[in-house]
Amino acid sequence: MHSTDPHHRPIRSFVLREGRLTGAQERAFEDLWPKYGMDWTPGQPIDLSQVFGGSKPVVLEIGFGNGESLAEMAAADPSRNWLGIEVHRPGVGHLLLEIERRALENLKVMRHDAVEVLTQGLSPASLDGVQLFFPDPWPKRRHHKRRILSHQLVDLLAKVIRPGGVFHAATDWEPYAEQMLEIMEGASERFENIAGPGQYAPRPGARPLTKFEQRGERLGHPVHDLLYRRR
């Protein structure tokens, strides 16, 4: 039984800051979610081959924002299937519209807590890769425990990413990049740094420039990519 004591609530790596949905986004939930959205009941295993109607490798993106870069990556690489998880409804609605606009058949969307999906829904070695681009840096020290990349998340990534699959993270918040690097280097028995021990990777051409990244560049925040291969 789950405790009702608020002091025992699990720490979330996100806060729901729900904005208003546009009329188009409202329509997307009504008309497009049944085709491109994926409902899930916690605790039930997810059969990705059934979800996508085939056995192509699957890449998961955690927290896709407005989804434009994810849609671009899915359009550029139809040899793989793509699954995006996001909790914010306007972003989900925006991506549903992008999927329709691009007529993508290899991209599905979930609106759920990604950690819960990784923990309870996905089978071992079921993913070809996982992406985590520009997660909330939670810059205040007292909020660092909310940062999504943690030793616990690495344990989950090691479970769901197949041997040879890749975890790709990017951030424009340098202190967070340093923490990410430290955590991933500490998991060297399970993940190999593709750029070399202790090194950040150049931005892969397959990762589109995002609005977050462009904003960071304007503010003088260097962007750091981390690429790790599951051993």
DOTI-325347 format. One line per field, with one value per residue: residue in one letter; y, x, z of N, C-alpha, C in turn. Coordinates in Angstrom, 2 decimals, padded with zeros to 5 digits. Atoms other than C-alpha are relative to their C-alpha. Layout:
! residues N
aa [A  ...]
n.y [Y  ...]
n.x [X  ...]
n.z [Z  ...]
ca.y [Y  ...]
ca.x [X  ...]
ca.z [Z  ...]
c.y [Y  ...]
c.x [X  ...]
c.z [Z  ...]
***
This chain:
! residues 231
aa [M  H  S  T  D  P  H  H  R  P  I  R  S  F  V  L  R  E  G  R  L  T  G  A  Q  E  R  A  F  E  D  L  W  P  K  Y  G  M  D  W  T  P  G  Q  P  I  D  L  S  Q  V  F  G  G  S  K  P  V  V  L  E  I  G  F  G  N  G  E  S  L  A  E  M  A  A  A  D  P  S  R  N  W  L  G  I  E  V  H  R  P  G  V  G  H  L  L  L  E  I  E  R  R  A  L  E  N  L  K  V  M  R  H  D  A  V  E  V  L  T  Q  G  L  S  P  A  S  L  D  G  V  Q  L  F  F  P  D  P  W  P  K  R  R  H  H  K  R  R  I  L  S  H  Q  L  V  D  L  L  A  K  V  I  R  P  G  G  V  F  H  A  A  T  D  W  E  P  Y  A  E  Q  M  L  E  I  M  E  G  A  S  E  R  F  E  N  I  A  G  P  G  Q  Y  A  P  R  P  G  A  R  P  L  T  K  F  E  Q  R  G  E  R  L  G  H  P  V  H  D  L  L  Y  R  R  R]
n.y [-001.20  -001.24  -000.90  -001.26  -001.06  -000.75  000.07  001.24  000.00  000.13  -001.22  -000.07  -000.77  -001.01  -000.67  -000.28  -001.42  000.14  -001.18  000.23  000.65  -000.69  000.76  001.09  001.03  000.69  000.92  001.08  001.00  000.67  000.72  000.64  000.88  001.41  000.60  -000.17  000.06  001.33  000.10  001.05  000.20  000.38  001.40  000.87  -000.02  -000.63  000.76  -001.04  000.48  -000.15  -001.43  -000.56  000.89  000.50  000.28  -000.91  -000.49  -001.11  -001.03  -000.73  -001.32  -000.40  -001.44  -000.53  -001.42  -000.18  001.16  -000.26  000.68  001.43  000.26  -000.12  001.18  001.13  -000.14  000.21  001.38  000.90  001.37  000.25  -000.55  -001.01  -000.15  -001.20  -000.11  -001.38  -000.16  -001.28  000.18  -000.79  000.62  001.22  -000.41  -000.54  001.11  000.71  -000.75  000.17  001.34  -000.06  -000.85  000.72  001.33  000.96  001.28  000.66  -000.78  000.06  -000.94  000.35  -001.07  000.73  -000.15  000.88  000.93  001.07  000.83  000.77  000.95  000.99  000.31  000.44  001.25  -000.12  -000.08  -000.21  -001.25  -000.21  -001.18  -000.93  -001.39  -000.92  -001.28  -001.23  000.17  -001.08  000.10  -000.24  -000.61  -000.23  001.19  000.80  000.71  000.91  001.37  000.16  000.22  001.32  000.92  000.41  001.39  000.86  000.00  000.78  001.41  000.28  -000.07  001.20  001.12  -000.03  -000.19  001.24  -000.12  -000.72  -001.16  -001.26  -001.05  -001.30  -001.12  -001.31  -001.08  -001.27  -000.46  000.63  000.81  001.24  000.81  000.59  001.06  001.09  000.68  000.73  001.15  000.99  000.59  000.95  001.21  000.43  001.45  000.27  -000.93  -000.48  -001.36  000.09  -001.06  000.25  -000.18  -001.35  -000.99  -000.31  000.31  -001.04  000.21  000.81  -000.66  000.50  -000.73  -001.35  -001.14  -000.31  -001.37  -000.08  -000.11  -001.31  -000.95  000.15  -000.61  -001.45  -000.36  000.35  001.30  001.05  001.22  001.21  001.28  001.19  001.19  001.20  001.26  001.08  001.09]
n.x [000.85  -000.77  000.26  000.65  -000.77  -000.69  -001.45  -000.48  000.22  -001.26  -000.53  000.19  -001.01  000.71  001.14  000.98  000.32  000.87  000.50  001.24  -000.12  000.60  001.09  -000.57  -000.47  001.19  000.41  -000.98  000.31  001.25  -000.01  -001.27  -000.49  000.32  -000.88  -001.42  -000.24  -000.10  000.47  -000.70  000.35  -001.21  -000.12  000.21  -001.13  000.24  -000.50  -000.32  000.28  001.43  000.27  -000.42  000.37  -001.21  -001.12  -001.13  -000.56  000.76  -000.71  000.87  -000.43  000.61  000.20  -000.30  000.34  001.08  -000.06  -000.40  -001.25  000.27  000.67  -001.01  -000.86  000.78  000.16  -001.30  -000.46  001.16  -000.42  000.26  001.21  -000.32  001.01  -000.24  000.74  000.05  001.14  000.67  001.01  -000.22  -001.06  000.54  000.89  -000.82  -000.63  001.04  000.23  -001.19  000.06  001.00  -000.50  -001.08  000.52  -000.96  000.57  -000.98  -000.13  001.13  -000.12  000.58  000.05  -000.14  -001.28  -000.93  -000.65  000.96  000.03  -001.24  -000.01  001.07  000.61  -000.87  -000.72  -001.46  -000.64  001.03  -000.21  -001.24  -000.64  000.79  -000.43  000.40  -000.52  000.32  000.92  000.01  -001.24  000.23  -001.28  -000.18  -000.59  000.99  000.81  -000.82  000.52  001.04  -000.59  000.43  -001.12  -000.47  -000.48  001.18  000.39  -001.00  000.35  001.13  -000.50  -000.79  000.94  000.87  -000.76  -000.65  -001.46  -000.31  000.88  -000.64  000.66  -000.47  000.52  -000.54  000.45  -000.72  -000.29  -001.32  -000.11  000.76  -000.81  -001.08  000.59  000.33  -001.23  -000.46  000.88  -000.18  -001.34  000.07  000.67  -000.83  000.08  001.20  000.07  -001.29  000.05  -000.37  -000.98  -001.22  000.24  000.03  000.13  001.27  000.00  000.52  001.42  000.21  000.81  001.37  000.78  000.27  -000.11  001.31  000.17  -000.71  -001.43  -000.24  000.11  -001.19  -001.13  000.14  -000.33  -001.39  -000.09  -000.43  000.79  -000.82  000.61  -000.60  000.40  -000.48  000.46  000.21  -000.96]
n.z [000.00  000.05  -001.12  000.34  -000.65  001.05  -000.17  000.59  001.45  000.73  000.59  001.45  000.72  000.78  -000.62  001.04  000.21  001.15  000.69  000.74  001.30  001.13  000.60  000.79  -000.92  -000.50  001.07  000.09  -001.02  000.34  001.27  000.34  -001.06  000.21  001.01  -000.29  -001.43  -000.58  -001.38  -000.73  -001.40  -000.73  -000.38  001.15  000.94  001.31  001.14  000.99  001.36  000.21  000.05  001.28  001.09  000.65  -000.89  000.17  -001.26  -000.59  -000.78  -000.91  -000.48  -001.26  -000.10  001.34  000.16  000.98  000.87  001.39  000.33  000.04  001.28  001.05  -000.04  000.47  001.45  000.65  -000.19  -000.01  -000.28  -001.42  -000.61  -001.00  -001.04  -000.79  -001.25  -000.50  -000.90  000.20  001.05  001.21  000.80  000.59  001.07  001.09  000.71  000.75  001.23  000.85  000.57  001.07  001.09  000.70  000.35  -000.54  -000.42  -000.89  -001.22  -000.92  -001.10  -001.30  -001.00  -001.25  -000.67  000.72  -000.92  -000.25  001.21  000.03  -001.12  -000.01  001.28  001.08  -000.22  000.10  001.32  001.02  000.71  000.75  -000.56  -000.80  000.13  -001.07  000.49  -000.72  -001.13  -000.98  -000.77  -001.43  -000.37  -001.42  -000.62  -000.72  000.99  000.81  -000.10  001.02  001.32  000.42  000.18  -001.31  -000.01  000.15  001.41  000.72  -000.18  000.89  001.38  000.24  000.14  001.19  001.25  000.43  000.18  001.22  000.12  -000.41  -000.78  000.47  -000.80  000.34  -000.88  000.12  -001.36  -000.19  -001.22  000.19  000.90  -000.80  -000.83  000.91  000.37  -001.17  -000.21  001.07  -000.11  -001.11  000.47  001.14  000.21  000.81  001.12  000.53  000.54  001.42  000.28  -000.78  -001.43  -000.53  001.07  000.64  001.43  000.89  000.31  001.21  001.02  -000.04  -001.00  000.50  -000.92  -000.59  -000.47  -001.28  000.29  000.59  -001.10  -000.81  000.71  -000.12  -001.38  -000.26  -000.65  000.93  -000.04  -000.15  000.34  -000.57  000.77  -000.67  000.59  -000.96  000.20]
ca.y [000.00  003.46  005.87  008.91  010.86  013.70  013.34  009.87  010.89  009.89  012.66  013.72  014.96  017.24  019.72  020.01  023.59  023.18  025.93  026.37  024.10  025.75  024.76  022.69  020.89  020.14  018.62  016.63  014.95  014.21  013.05  012.04  010.50  007.29  006.76  008.08  008.10  005.14  004.50  002.43  001.00  000.92  -002.60  -003.95  -005.01  -003.07  -005.12  -002.69  -004.90  -004.83  -001.07  -000.34  -003.29  -004.53  -005.42  -002.42  -001.20  001.32  004.57  006.22  009.95  011.08  014.54  015.65  019.21  020.35  017.30  019.04  017.64  014.15  014.32  015.45  012.53  010.03  011.42  011.21  007.61  005.45  002.31  002.68  003.23  006.13  006.48  009.86  010.32  013.73  014.82  018.33  018.34  021.30  019.60  016.31  018.05  019.87  016.61  014.88  017.65  017.29  013.55  014.24  016.99  014.77  011.63  009.67  006.00  005.25  007.57  007.04  009.24  008.50  010.94  009.44  009.50  008.10  006.56  004.59  003.37  002.30  000.57  -001.23  -001.26  -002.05  -005.46  -005.97  -005.05  -003.89  -000.52  000.35  003.64  006.27  010.06  012.69  016.18  019.35  017.99  020.45  021.27  022.14  024.64  025.29  022.94  021.90  020.72  018.68  015.51  016.13  015.86  012.92  011.51  009.64  006.36  004.89  005.99  004.49  001.16  001.36  002.38  -000.56  -002.85  -001.62  -000.73  -003.69  -004.48  -002.14  000.33  003.97  006.43  010.02  012.99  016.70  019.77  023.45  023.70  023.09  022.02  019.45  018.27  017.70  015.72  013.69  012.87  011.84  009.55  007.90  007.46  005.73  003.19  002.26  -001.46  -001.16  001.84  002.77  006.45  006.61  009.85  008.37  008.21  011.47  013.20  014.99  014.11  016.49  017.07  014.23  015.44  013.32  015.47  018.59  021.97  022.72  026.01  025.26  024.85  028.01  029.91  028.50  029.58  033.11  033.12  031.86  028.37  025.73  022.58  019.24  015.92  012.62  009.38  006.03  002.54  -000.28  -002.94]
ca.x [000.00  001.30  001.67  -000.58  001.94  003.18  006.65  006.87  005.94  008.55  010.82  009.84  012.33  009.66  007.02  003.81  003.70  000.71  000.09  -003.10  -003.57  -004.13  -007.18  -004.98  -003.42  -006.85  -007.79  -004.58  -005.50  -009.00  -008.17  -004.50  -003.85  -005.76  -003.38  -000.05  -000.47  000.26  -001.78  -000.13  -001.17  001.74  002.94  001.89  004.74  005.01  005.35  007.18  006.82  003.07  003.05  004.86  003.62  007.13  010.52  012.65  015.07  013.46  014.96  013.37  013.57  012.89  011.34  011.06  009.84  007.81  008.96  010.20  013.73  012.41  010.09  013.02  015.16  012.36  011.81  015.54  015.88  012.92  015.02  014.26  011.13  011.01  009.16  008.86  007.85  006.77  004.49  003.55  000.36  001.17  004.41  002.63  -000.05  002.60  004.39  001.15  000.60  004.19  003.71  000.57  002.25  005.21  003.06  005.41  004.67  007.66  007.00  004.71  004.07  003.53  002.44  003.79  006.61  009.58  011.22  008.05  007.98  011.63  011.06  007.80  007.06  010.10  011.72  015.48  017.57  014.45  015.81  018.39  019.07  017.87  018.07  017.97  018.32  018.35  016.64  015.69  019.03  017.42  020.23  019.53  021.54  018.52  016.85  019.78  018.09  015.41  017.86  016.76  020.20  021.17  022.81  019.31  018.51  021.79  020.74  017.48  019.28  021.65  018.64  016.64  019.40  020.66  024.42  025.89  023.02  023.71  022.70  022.96  022.56  023.02  022.84  023.74  024.13  027.83  027.58  024.96  027.17  030.00  027.69  026.39  029.94  030.88  027.85  028.36  032.11  031.26  029.27  032.18  031.71  028.35  028.79  031.77  032.37  032.39  034.43  037.04  037.27  036.25  035.49  032.48  031.47  031.09  027.44  026.44  025.01  021.92  020.94  019.18  019.90  017.05  015.59  017.00  020.47  020.21  019.05  021.96  024.43  023.02  023.48  027.03  026.27  028.36  026.45  027.91  026.99  027.65  027.58  027.87  027.65  026.16  028.84]
ca.z [000.00  -000.86  002.05  002.02  004.09  001.85  003.37  001.79  -001.74  -004.32  -005.57  -009.07  -011.62  -013.08  -011.98  -013.96  -015.21  -017.45  -019.96  -021.94  -024.90  -028.25  -030.22  -032.52  -029.56  -028.12  -031.48  -031.47  -028.20  -029.45  -032.97  -033.06  -029.65  -030.54  -033.48  -032.21  -028.44  -026.20  -023.07  -020.36  -017.01  -014.53  -013.90  -017.29  -019.62  -022.87  -026.04  -028.34  -031.40  -030.90  -030.26  -033.51  -035.53  -036.27  -034.86  -035.81  -033.11  -030.74  -029.42  -026.40  -025.70  -022.14  -021.89  -025.52  -024.83  -027.83  -029.79  -032.94  -032.73  -031.97  -034.99  -037.13  -035.95  -036.56  -040.06  -040.83  -039.61  -040.65  -040.05  -036.34  -034.30  -031.84  -028.56  -026.84  -023.20  -021.88  -019.04  -020.24  -022.29  -024.59  -025.67  -026.25  -028.29  -030.33  -031.14  -032.14  -034.67  -035.94  -036.42  -038.45  -040.47  -041.34  -041.77  -039.50  -038.99  -036.73  -033.78  -030.78  -027.76  -024.06  -021.37  -018.20  -015.68  -017.63  -014.56  -013.87  -017.48  -017.31  -013.98  -014.62  -018.34  -020.45  -020.80  -020.36  -023.43  -025.30  -026.44  -029.08  -027.34  -024.87  -025.31  -022.57  -024.05  -021.94  -018.82  -016.09  -014.38  -011.02  -010.38  -006.69  -004.49  -002.44  -005.66  -007.02  -005.79  -008.44  -011.33  -013.40  -014.23  -011.09  -010.13  -009.93  -013.49  -014.72  -013.22  -015.20  -018.41  -018.04  -017.78  -020.78  -023.31  -025.30  -025.39  -027.99  -027.62  -026.80  -024.09  -025.34  -022.99  -023.63  -021.40  -021.57  -017.78  -017.12  -013.45  -014.46  -017.33  -014.84  -012.57  -015.53  -016.57  -013.05  -012.73  -016.12  -015.64  -012.37  -014.36  -016.64  -016.03  -017.82  -020.13  -022.32  -023.06  -026.87  -026.81  -024.45  -020.65  -019.00  -022.32  -023.71  -027.27  -030.20  -031.08  -033.43  -036.69  -036.06  -033.07  -034.37  -032.83  -030.42  -029.27  -025.82  -027.32  -029.38  -026.30  -024.32  -026.96  -026.83  -023.06  -023.39  -022.04  -023.83  -024.72  -023.64  -025.25  -023.53  -025.55  -023.78  -025.28  -023.25  -022.77]
c.y [001.25  000.90  001.26  001.17  000.77  -000.04  -001.27  -000.08  -000.13  001.34  -000.05  000.86  001.10  000.64  000.33  001.48  000.06  001.35  -000.35  -000.73  000.91  -000.84  -001.19  -001.13  -000.76  -001.02  -001.18  -001.09  -000.78  -000.93  -000.83  -000.94  -001.47  -000.69  000.03  -000.05  -001.42  000.05  -001.17  -000.04  -000.45  -001.45  -000.95  000.06  000.59  -000.85  000.99  -000.46  000.09  001.47  000.56  -000.88  -000.51  -000.09  000.89  000.39  001.25  000.92  000.75  001.36  000.36  001.51  000.72  001.46  000.19  -001.07  000.23  -000.73  -001.51  -000.38  000.05  -001.24  -001.24  000.05  -000.34  -001.46  -000.95  -001.46  -000.38  000.56  000.89  000.14  001.21  000.02  001.43  000.13  001.26  -000.05  000.88  -000.59  -001.25  000.35  000.52  -001.13  -000.80  000.69  -000.13  -001.38  -000.03  000.77  -000.73  -001.40  -001.10  -001.26  -000.70  000.76  -000.08  000.87  -000.57  001.25  -000.66  000.35  -001.01  -001.02  -001.18  -000.95  -000.88  -001.09  -001.15  -000.48  -000.68  -001.25  000.23  -000.02  000.23  001.26  000.04  001.21  000.81  001.38  000.83  001.36  001.16  -000.22  001.20  -000.12  000.16  000.64  000.23  -001.29  -000.88  -000.80  -001.02  -001.43  -000.26  -000.25  -001.45  -000.97  -000.25  -001.42  -000.96  -000.06  -000.82  -001.49  -000.40  000.00  -001.27  -001.22  000.02  000.19  -001.30  000.18  000.61  001.20  001.21  000.85  001.32  001.08  001.29  001.03  001.26  000.58  -000.69  -000.79  -001.33  -000.93  -000.70  -001.13  -001.21  -000.83  -000.85  -001.27  -001.07  -000.63  -001.01  -001.30  -000.65  -001.51  -000.38  000.88  000.48  001.39  -000.03  001.03  -000.24  000.31  001.47  001.09  000.23  -000.30  001.22  -000.28  -000.86  000.72  -000.43  000.71  001.42  001.06  000.33  001.47  000.19  000.22  001.37  001.10  -000.06  000.63  001.52  000.48  -000.35  -001.31  -001.04  -001.25  -001.20  -001.21  -001.12  -001.21  -001.24  -001.24  -001.06  -001.16  -001.34]
c.x [000.88  -000.38  -000.68  000.71  000.77  001.51  000.59  -000.30  001.33  000.44  -000.20  001.09  -000.65  -001.06  -000.97  -000.33  -000.87  -000.43  -001.31  000.30  -000.60  -001.15  000.51  000.50  -001.15  -000.49  000.94  -000.28  -001.27  000.14  001.26  000.52  -000.37  000.92  001.45  000.34  -000.01  -000.43  000.70  -000.47  001.24  -000.04  -000.22  001.21  -000.41  000.64  000.25  -000.27  -001.48  -000.38  000.26  -000.37  001.19  001.14  001.22  000.56  -000.75  000.92  -001.03  000.59  -000.80  -000.12  000.30  -000.38  -001.16  000.06  000.51  001.28  -000.20  -000.69  000.99  000.90  -000.75  -000.19  001.30  000.46  -001.19  000.38  -000.21  -001.36  000.40  -001.17  000.36  -000.87  000.11  -001.24  -000.83  -000.91  000.23  001.10  -000.46  -000.93  000.76  000.62  -001.03  -000.28  001.18  -000.01  -000.99  000.55  001.05  -000.42  000.97  -000.71  000.88  000.21  -001.29  000.31  -000.64  -000.01  000.01  001.35  000.97  000.66  -000.92  -000.08  001.25  -000.01  -000.98  -000.46  000.88  000.80  001.51  000.47  -001.00  000.20  001.34  000.76  -000.97  000.61  -000.54  000.60  -000.54  -001.05  000.09  001.24  -000.19  001.24  000.21  000.44  -001.05  -000.91  000.80  -000.52  -001.10  000.58  -000.23  001.16  000.64  000.56  -001.16  -000.45  001.00  -000.28  -001.14  000.44  000.78  -000.90  -000.66  000.76  000.74  001.52  000.31  -000.89  000.61  -000.93  000.62  -000.67  000.64  -000.57  000.81  000.30  001.28  000.12  -000.75  000.78  001.12  -000.53  -000.38  001.23  000.51  -000.84  000.24  001.38  000.04  -000.68  000.77  -000.02  -001.21  -000.09  001.40  -000.20  000.52  001.08  001.33  -000.26  000.05  -000.23  -001.46  000.12  -000.37  -001.47  -000.14  -000.91  -001.46  -000.85  -000.25  000.27  -001.40  -000.07  000.72  001.49  000.33  -000.08  001.25  001.22  -000.05  000.39  001.44  000.16  000.47  -000.87  000.94  -000.84  000.78  -000.55  000.64  -000.62  -000.13  000.95  -000.73]
c.z [000.00  001.17  -000.50  000.65  -001.06  000.14  -000.61  -001.50  -000.72  -000.58  -001.51  -000.62  -000.83  000.88  -001.13  -000.04  -001.25  -000.56  -000.69  -001.31  -001.06  -000.53  -000.80  000.91  000.64  -001.03  -000.10  001.03  -000.35  -001.20  -000.24  001.07  -000.24  -001.00  000.42  001.49  000.51  001.46  000.68  001.44  000.74  000.46  -001.15  -000.94  -001.34  -001.09  -001.14  -001.43  -000.31  -000.13  -001.39  -001.20  -000.77  000.99  -000.23  001.37  000.46  000.79  000.83  000.31  001.24  000.02  -001.29  -000.19  -000.95  -001.10  -001.40  -000.37  -000.06  -001.31  -001.15  -000.04  -000.51  -001.52  -000.73  000.10  000.10  000.26  001.46  000.40  001.17  000.97  000.86  001.25  000.51  000.88  -000.29  -001.22  -001.23  -000.89  -000.69  -001.17  -001.20  -000.81  -000.79  -001.33  -000.97  -000.67  -001.16  -001.20  -000.84  -000.44  000.47  000.47  001.03  001.30  000.81  001.22  001.27  000.86  001.36  000.62  -000.61  000.93  000.31  -001.20  -000.07  001.06  -000.21  -001.38  -001.02  000.37  -000.08  -001.45  -001.13  -000.83  -000.71  000.55  000.82  -000.14  001.14  -000.33  000.84  001.10  000.94  000.88  001.51  000.62  001.50  000.69  000.69  -000.94  -000.81  000.03  -001.03  -001.40  -000.42  -000.19  001.36  -000.11  -000.19  -001.46  -000.82  000.13  -000.94  -001.46  -000.35  -000.21  -001.38  -001.31  -000.34  -000.02  -001.37  -000.25  000.67  000.87  -000.39  000.83  -000.49  000.96  -000.27  001.37  000.45  001.30  -000.10  -000.93  000.77  000.87  -000.87  -000.34  001.16  000.23  -001.05  000.03  001.14  -000.36  -001.15  -000.22  -000.85  -001.24  -000.38  -000.59  -001.43  -000.35  000.70  001.47  000.42  -001.01  -000.39  -001.49  -000.82  -000.28  -001.25  -000.98  000.03  001.04  -000.49  001.07  000.52  000.39  001.34  -000.24  -000.57  001.06  000.87  -000.63  000.12  001.39  000.37  000.74  -001.02  000.17  000.04  -000.37  000.67  -000.74  000.65  -000.61  001.08  -000.32  -000.14]
***
